[in-house]
Amino acid sequence: MSQIIHRSLRTTPAVAVSAEGAYITDVSGKRYLDACGGAAVSCLGHSHPEVLAAMHRQIDQLAYAHTSFFTSETVEQLAEQLTRTAPGDLNYAYFVSGGSEAVETALKLARQYFVEIGQPERTTFIARKQSYHGNTLGALAVGGNEWRRRQFAPLLMDVVRVSACNEYRDRRDDESQQQYTQRLLNELEEAILTTGPEKIIGFCAETVVGATTGATPPTPGYFQGVRRLCDKYGILYIADEVMCGMGRTGTLHAFEQDGVVPDIVTIAKGLGGGYQPIGAVLASEKIVAALQAGSGLFQHGHTYICHATAAAAALAVQQIIERDNLLEQVQQQGAYLHQALREVLGELPHVGDTRGRGLFAGVELVQDKGSKTPFDPALKLHAAIKAQCMERGLMVYPMGGTLDGQYGDHILIAPPFIITRPQLDFVVETLQQVISTETRKLAGR
């Protein structure tokens, strides 16, 4: 019996023993195509020799030094890499150990900014329904996934909640796309005015919503409207790109495709590609300048911030993405994947929608295509699909609760940037077989 508190306390997962490229091998010798990067993490695949070599070099020189005493060359180089390639004036980086820590850091940085500029009455965040921002208490509070929040709700700060931007689910038949977008922006402005603009710190949103709804992109103009409202009322715009950022959607930052620059950005997952635990916050010039002119410090920190070995891995990952033009690869392979999903899966009677950007794709499953009625959550369709894909040597990321944390099933696909077209064909063909088989079983009940 395992002594680990696994995600499920009733089963122990398969034991992984090795990995290379797009594949992971278990203890029995079975290989699995990692078409989800674990959780959109393994952007370069596994065991990339240059990343491993960079980590070895760093460990031989300096594995770790506490930031109350030292910085390190590798961490400084990673900060330079990220700020050089970021748009606008996102000129500062703060390194943590993962996505939840990055969001927690962003919330505290945003709050301290307003304290430093003499607006301590700003204490409230606005966020969206059916979002996910992490599992620490602050990140869980701004997240809108009710299933994840429910039992911890008494511990969480109050957050103003507005509708998600989910055109497939929420745009009315009598609305154009532009009218739907404007309705959402009107709702956000009304929430700002009802709460009181002088009380609001920031608006926090995933650019492309990942785990909770399955690679759901914004409508055109949505985030430009958000940016205008934040500027109008002096509110910070915080972009959570922990899952969708660092090249996953075909640009280094997903928000680049929306023509905006946030005040604060959270990144992780694809930052280090899974080679070491690392996340980061990118902050604009005005945020850091306010702290520099005020207290002169950011009142926050963890033992493993700016970890030299983690920085070495992330720096190597980012340099390889840039050198090998992998963003172009993501765009090309992503276009191929989305076309295949539309043409092959879109014809299935229980596939309601396929969506996403780049190598970040979602497939939403429905009991009835016309009404978009979801399957009964008690059937656990997403779990059956995951199990059957694993049987066939395929790793994808199915989730339940797509609509409201309880109802709905979707599949998230986030393969490494190095994936080939034959491998993508295997992904789509396997999903076609599994979805057809599992939904046919349920339809025959």
C-alpha positions, 0 to 999 in steps of 0.5 A: 500500500502506498504511503503517499496521499494520492489524488485518489485515496482509493487507487494508486496510479501507474508507476512511471519509470522513464520518459523521452520525447512525447512518451512516458513509460510505466513499470510494465514497459507500456508507453503512453503518448503524453498528449496533455503534457500532464497538465499542459506542462511538458512543452518540450516533451521529456528528457530534452538533452539540452535542458538536462545538461543545463540543470547538471551544470547549474547543480555542479556550480550552485544548486540553491542560495537563499534570496535574503543573501544572494541572487544568482546569474542564472536567475538574472538571465531568466528574468532578462529573457522573460522581460525582453520577450514580453510585450509592453512594459512588463519589465520585472519578474518574480520567481516562485515554485508554481502556478498557485504561488504565482497567483497568490503573489500577484494578488499580494503585489496588486494589493501592496501597489495600492497601499503604496500609492495611498489607496488602502481602501482598495480591498476587493478583486473581481473574477469570473465564474467557472475559472481556476486560478490555483489551490492556495487560499487566495488563488482559490478565492478568486477562482470560480469553480464551485466544486473546488471552492465549496468545502473551503468557502468559509476560509476564503475572502469575498470576491465579486463574480461576473460571467465567464466569456464562453460563447458556446454556452452563453451567447443567446440565439438572438445575439451577434458575437459583438452583442454578446461581448458587449453584454459581458463588458456591460456586466463587468462595468455594472459590477465595478460601479455597484461595488464602488471603483474605489474599493476594487484592486483588480480584475483577474482572468485566464486569457484562455480558460483551461482546466475548468472549461477546456481551452475556452478562448475569449471572443474578439474584443473582449479583453480590449474592452476589459483593458479599457474598463480597468484603465477607466476606473483605475483597476489593475488587469491581472492575466492568469496565463499559468496554463495557456501562456509561454507559447501554448497558444502559438504566441509566447503570451496568449494575450498578445493575440487579443491586442492587450498588455496586462498590468500583472501576468502569472506564468508557470507550467510551460515556463519550465516544461516540468523539468523543475517546479517554477512559476513567475509573476511579470509586473509592469513598470508602474507597479514596481516603481510604486514600491521602489518609491514607497517602502522599497520592498515587496512584503512577500516571500518563500524559501524557494523563490528564485531557485537557481536550479529551477531557473536554469531549467526554465532558461534552457526551455525558453531559449530552446523555444526561441532558437528553434522557432517552436512558436511557429510549430505550435501555430502550424501543428495547432491548426492541423489539430483543430481542423482534425478535431472539427472534421473527425470529432465534430461529426460525432453525435455527442461532441458539442464543441471543439475549440482552443488556440494553438496546441491548446484544445478542448472537446466538450461532450453533450448528451444532446447536441441541439439543446447542449444538454450535458450528461448526468454527472453520476455517469462520470463520462470524463473518467471513463474516457480517461481510463479508456484512453490510458488503456490505448496508450494515450494521455489526455486531460478529461474533466467534469463540471464544465458548466458549473462545477457539477454538470458537463464533461470536456477533454483538454488536449495540450501536447508538447510543441515537438509533437508530430502529425502522425502523433496528432492523428493517433490522438484524434483517432483514439479519441474518436474511438473512445468517445464513440464507444463510451457515449454509445454505452450511455445512450444504450442505458 
